[in-house]
């Protein structure tokens, strides 16, 4: 099994998600997995690879950041 399927979610630019230190959010996405693969057993849903990209305020200015890893890295 491997995760060759990619789901990308994007926030609305006019309503960005602004988190304070320690705050959490849950993002949910839906995808046409069965329509694309026909057999969802081809994918490993228990061990997804996750990549987050965004901006963080540093000294009053927005600086880009990124995080990537498996699900355990984000818990």
C-alpha positions as CSV (number, residue, x, y, z in Angstrom):
1,X,0.0,0.0,0.0
2,X,1.1,3.5,-0.6
3,X,-0.6,6.9,-0.7
4,X,-0.3,8.1,-4.3
5,X,-3.5,10.1,-4.0
6,X,-3.3,13.7,-3.0
7,X,-6.0,15.9,-1.5
8,X,-5.4,19.6,-1.3
9,X,-7.5,22.0,0.8
10,X,-7.2,25.8,0.6
11,X,-8.7,28.4,2.9
12,X,-10.7,31.3,1.6
13,X,-8.2,34.2,1.2
14,X,-10.9,36.7,2.4
15,X,-11.4,34.7,5.6
16,X,-8.0,33.3,6.7
17,X,-7.7,31.0,9.7
18,X,-5.9,32.8,12.5
19,X,-4.7,30.7,15.4
20,X,-3.3,31.8,18.7
21,X,-0.5,29.8,20.4
22,X,-2.0,26.5,21.6
23,X,-5.2,26.7,19.6
24,X,-6.2,23.8,17.4
25,X,-8.4,23.4,14.3
26,X,-9.9,20.4,12.6
27,X,-9.9,20.4,8.8
28,X,-12.2,18.0,7.0
29,X,-12.1,17.2,3.3
30,X,-14.0,14.9,1.1
31,X,-12.7,13.2,-2.0
32,X,-14.0,11.0,-4.8
33,X,-11.8,8.1,-3.8
34,X,-14.0,5.3,-5.1
35,X,-14.6,7.1,-8.4
36,X,-10.9,7.6,-8.9
37,X,-9.5,4.3,-7.7
38,X,-12.5,2.0,-7.9
39,X,-11.0,0.1,-4.9
40,X,-10.2,2.1,-1.8
41,X,-8.2,-0.8,-0.4
42,X,-5.3,0.5,-2.6
43,X,-4.8,3.4,-0.2
44,X,-3.4,3.4,3.4
45,X,-6.0,5.5,5.3
46,X,-4.4,4.7,8.7
47,X,-1.0,6.3,7.8
48,X,-1.6,9.4,5.7
49,X,1.3,11.7,4.8
50,X,0.4,15.3,5.8
51,X,1.8,18.6,4.5
52,X,0.8,22.0,5.9
53,X,1.8,25.3,4.5
54,X,1.0,28.7,5.8
55,X,2.2,31.9,7.4
56,X,3.3,32.8,10.9
57,X,3.7,36.3,12.4
58,X,7.3,36.9,13.3
59,X,8.2,40.4,14.5
60,X,4.9,41.8,13.1
61,X,5.5,40.4,9.6
62,X,4.1,37.3,7.9
63,X,6.8,34.6,7.3
64,X,6.0,31.4,5.4
65,X,6.2,28.0,7.2
66,X,5.7,24.4,6.3
67,X,5.3,21.1,8.2
68,X,5.2,17.6,6.8
69,X,5.1,14.1,8.2
70,X,2.9,11.2,9.1
71,X,-0.2,11.5,11.3
72,X,1.7,10.8,14.5
73,X,3.8,13.9,14.0
74,X,0.7,16.1,14.2
75,X,-0.9,14.6,17.3
